[in-house]
Amino acid sequence: MKQKKIIIGNWKMAPDSLREARALFQKIKEMSRKTRNIQTVICAPFIYLSELKALVTGHACALGAQNVSNEKNDAFTGEISSAQLKNMGINYVIVGHSERRAMGENNDLIAKKVVAISTNNLTAILCVGETVRDDSGDYISFIKTQILESLAGITHKNITRLVIAYEPLWSVGKHTKHIAKPEDVLEISILIKKILTDKFGKNIAEKVPVLYGGSVNQKNARDFLVEGGVAGLLVGRASLQVEIFTEIQKIANKI
Ligand code: PGA
């Protein structure tokens, strides 16, 4: 059976109101239900998850969180655990996003979060990516270290509950000057498969979808999926624009 493409929307700290979140989610869900070849995942702010969960019907559009604690049920004011997310019916968690790394999260903490996520039967969407890309090739060893350190605690069994999103920082967000080219993405998707194969073996590596994220829109989505050789997309800004995101869903569904 053909593997479904995974199209993830990362809403970040938006929208401002539950009313807007519900309206946006409804439209994305409607489009998801018309698709057969993609799995849509919306990673919404924590505060909207239970309301959005009540709108979910079927499996075409799943919900994810954008962060989680690495700890278990105990005294951690302001934190949310993997068990809480799981019991609420959430299936995915973004971990290691560059914006959280910029707030101080390092590979050690991310590794603990990956363990907490996967042992609670949630799927971790692990983000990796270099800050700059220069001719020295340092970005290759940088990405390798990120992956190996972030996956230091995951078991072979749980690695099937993992998605890796390649998000080069220089191509992410509204201040980016250059958007990655499909060939840049292809290079790293092959590299990530190689790193996983060397560490976990070919059978396991084959099962881990590698996605691309960074300034994805309706104009470049197809090229990333086809020429970039990735199994899906992690979409930031464009996931808040319903016409653009649903167009990306349609494009991915046709591939
Ligand atoms: P962007 O963000 O699509 O707005 O560049 C992607 C991300 O941060 O996941």
Residues whose N, C-alpha, C, O or C-beta is under 5 A from the ligand:
A	BS01	PGA	N10 S171 V172 G173 G213 G214 S215 V216 L234 V235 G236 R237
